[in-house]
Amino acid sequence: MPDRLRALATRQEGLLAVRQCVAAGMTREQVAALLRTTDWGRPARGVVDLGVPGGSDDVEHRRRRAAVLGLLAHPGSVATGLCALVLHGVQGAPLTVGPEVSLPTGAPRRARTGVRLRRTSIAEAVEVDGWRCVPPGQALAQAVPELGRRHAVALMDSALHRGVVTPGGLALAHRASRGRRGVARTHAWWGEADGRAESPAETWARLSCLDAGVPPDVVQLPFVAGGVVGRVDLAWRLPDGTWLLVEVDGQDVHAAPAAVYRDRRRQNLLVTPRTVLRRFTGTDAWHGRVGEHLGRVLDDAGWRAGQVRPDGVLRLP
């Protein structure tokens, strides 16, 4: 196989279209032989899978692979819904993402096995890293009605946080979603989006606190401690003046030894006579354990909502 094809496959999450192989000088018979004699796979008609690039099999690769698969299977198509959001770099998608595309004209075409073909015309397409996608707002309008609340709000939070949509753009996306199947149950979710969340786990933690009746006094509370300037994910001020501070750990970042060291130093700075620190994992947040635990703590402390200005800075010794 030509080296340029291997390089192309690496950029395409391990996938190649058969037409790309032929354009690079291979014959269809050679491609068929490699499918028979190697570990190549055929995830959709006209597409071959060379395997995971670089030995990586992380969740983000699998999501992007799904998005690329749909585009390769349908030449001239545009990524839609979740696949478009993944290519736009928006976080919060489910672990498993199904390939989905649409043709610019919306003209009917037989869908390739395993690829969803939306029968809607595309008024506008944008290019992201060489891939054609619907704009983020349209992708949200397509995806949110088909998702559960935690994934839907996490995607909206991430889109706002990364600046791929504005609050006004999110409102337009909400309006554009009306009339889609499943949208009726989602209307309240659009108002729960908060671009200050820095990870899906933070979104899930915040939602669990809302559901428990203990909305954070401050999201991303700025603090200064020991010469370090930072932010705490969620914060509540207790009636005695103590601050309840909550950090939600992201799995990827906190798995690295350097990140663990930085977190330990940061945690030590946040533990003072004026603060109570609680840390939770993304799994805790997903299963609602953050709100359950903090609801008991705040109830015991006599906390009441709306007693704190949300724009202050916490200064610690």
N, C-alpha and C positions, 0 to 999 in steps of 0.2 A: 504494500500500500504506500502511495506517495506520502512523504513527510508532511506536506502541506495539508493533506487530508486529516492526518492525525492531529495536527495543530488546530484545524478547524473543528474537529470533534471535541477537543478539549474546551474550546470556546463555547461549544453547543451542549455542554453538560454530558458529553460522551455519545451524542447522537449525530447521525449523518442522514441526509436524504439520499436515496439511491440516485436521484438526478445529479446530486453534487459529486457522487463517486464517478458517474459517467462523464461529467464535465471535466473531471480531473484526469481522465484517460483510462479509467477502468471500464471493463465491459460488464454487462448485467450477469453474464455467466460467471465472471470472477467474483462478483458480489455474492451470487448464489452459492458458489463453492465455499467461500469464507463462512457463510451462514451454516453450512453443513459441517465444516471441519474445525471450526473455532468456537469460542464461547460467545460469539456475536449473537445478539437477539434481534427479534423483529417485533417491536412494540406496536407498530401500526403499518398498514400497507404503504410501501414506498419509503419506509424509515428503518434504519438499522441502528442497533445499540452496541457500541464497542465496549461497554463496561464503564464503570465509574472512573472518571478522570482523576489521576493521581492517587487512586485508592480511597478517595473520600466518599463517604456514604452518609453525610450528615443530612439533617432534616431540610436545611435550606437548599442543598443540592437537589433533593428529591422534588421539592416544590418547583424549583426553576426548571428541572428536567420536564416536568409535566407541562409547563407553559411552552417550552421550546418544542416539545413533541407535537403539540397541536399545530403550531405554525409550520413545522416541516411537513406534516402530513397533508396540509392543505395549502399549496402554494398561493401566494397573494392574499392570504387571510390576515386577520387582525386579532390579537389576543384580547379577550374580554373577561369581565368578572374577576374572579379570584386570580386567574392567571395574569391578567393585566396588572393587578395590584402587586403581585409577587415581583413582576419585572420592574415595576416602578419603585421597588425597594420598601414597600409598606409591610410592616410586621403585624403578626397576629392571626395569620391564616391557620386553618386546621392542619394537623400533621399530614393528612392526605389531601392532595389537591388533584382534581380531575382535569385533564386537558380540555380547554374550551376556546373556540375561536368563532369569528363571524366573517363573512365575505363583505367587502365594502358596499356592495349593492344590495346585500341581503338576498340575492338570488338563490334559489334552492340548489343544493348539490348533495349528493349522497355522502353522508358522514362516514369517515373511516372508522373502523372498529376501535373503540376505546376513546374516541375523541368526540366531544359534544360540539355540534355545529349550531350556533344560535341563528335563527332565521330573522334577524333584524338588520336593517341597513345601518351603516356607519357614516354619520355625518362628518366626523373628524377623526383622524388617527394621528398619533404622535409616535416618534421613534425614540426608543430607549435602548441604548447599547446595540443598535442595529436591528432591533425587533420592533415591529409595528404593533401598537397597543391603542385601545381606546383611552381617552383621558382619564385621570384618576377619579374625577367626580362621576363620570358615567360608569366606571367600573364599580364604584361603591353602590350606585343605584341598582346595578345588576346583582351584586353579590349579597348585600345586606339582607334582602328579603328571603334569601335561601339559607341563612345561617342562624345559629343560636346567638343569644345575647352577648355572651362573653367574647366570642370571636368577633362578632359584628362591632361591638364598641371598641375592642382592642384595635381593629383595623382603622376605625375612624380616628381614634386617639393617635395612632402612629402616623396616619396621613396628615393630620394637623401638626404633629410634632416635627415631622420631617419637612413640612412646608410644601408638600405636593398638592394640598388643597388649603384654601383659606376658610375661615368660618362662614363667609358668604358663599363660597363654593360648596361647602358641606350642606348649607341650607338649600341650594339649588339641586344638589344630588338627592336630598330628601324629597323635594317636590317631583323630581324626575322618576323617583321610585314608585310613586303612587300609581295604582292600577296593576302593579305586578302581583303575581300570586305570592301570598305569604306576607305582604307588606303591612297588613293591618296590625299585626302583633308587634311591629317594630317601631311604630311612630314615637313612642316614649324614649326609645334607645338613642335616637339621634340627638336628643337634648342632653343625654348623659355623656356625650363625648367631651374629652378634656385633653387638649394638646400638650399639657404639662407632663403627662405620663411619659416616662422614658423607656418603658418596656411593656409588653403584654401582661407580664406578671403584676406590674403596678396597677394596670387597669383592673385586673381581676380582684386585686386587694381592695381597691377603692369601691368597686361595685359591691363586694361582700359587706363593706362597712355601710354603704348606703342601704342595703337590704336589712342590715341589723339595726338601723335607726341611729347610727353614730357616724354621720358624714364628717370627714376630716375638717378640723378648723382651718388647716393650711395644707395645701398640696405643694410639694417642693419648697419647704421652708428654708430660706437662706440662714446659714449659721457661720459664725467666726469662732474658732477655738484653737488655742495654741499656735496662732499664726497661720492656721489653715482655714481657707474659705471653701465652703461646700453647701450642699443642700441635703435635707432629709426628705425622704419620699412622702411621708404622711405625718402630721403632727396635730396634737390636741393639747390645749392648755387646761389643766385641772384647776378646780376651785382654790386649792391651796397655793397656786402659783407654779407648781411643778409642771414640766412639759412631758407628755407622753410622746415619745418619738418612735416611729416605725420605719424600718428598712426592709425592703423586699428584694431578696437576692435573685439575680438572674442566673440560670444554670451555666450558660456558656462562659460568661465573664468570670464568675466566681470559681470556676474549675481551674483556672490558671494560677500557679503558685504566686506569681507577682501580684495578681489581683487579690489573692487571699491575704498577703502581707499588708497591702494598702488598706484593705477592709479592716484588718485587725487594728491597725494604727488609728484609722478613722473611728472605729467603734470605741476604742479607749478614750479618745477625745470627747466623745458624746456622752460618756458615763460620768456624771457629776452629781453632787447633792441636789441639783435643781432639775434633774432629768430622770426619766425612766425609759430605758431603751428596750424595744422588742424587735426581734428579727424573725422573718418568715421566708419560707421558700416559695418558688413559683407553684409547687404542688399544693402547699397550704392555701395559697391565694385561689387557685383554680377550684378547690373543693370547699371554699367558703369559710375556712377555719380562721382566717384573719378577723372577719367581722364577728364571728362567734366568740372568740377569745376577748377581743377588745370591747365588745358590748358588755361583758361581765365586768371587766376592769373599770370601764368608764361609769357604769351604773353604780358600782361600789363606791366610786370616788365622788358621786354626785354631780358629774359633768352635765352641762347643758349646752346645746348648740347656740351658735351666733354670739358668743361672748368675746370674740377675738377679732381684731383687724387682720385681714389676710395678707397685708403687705409689709409686715415688720421683719426685723432681722434678729435672730437669736444669738446673743453674745454670751459665750461661755468662757470660764477661766482657762 
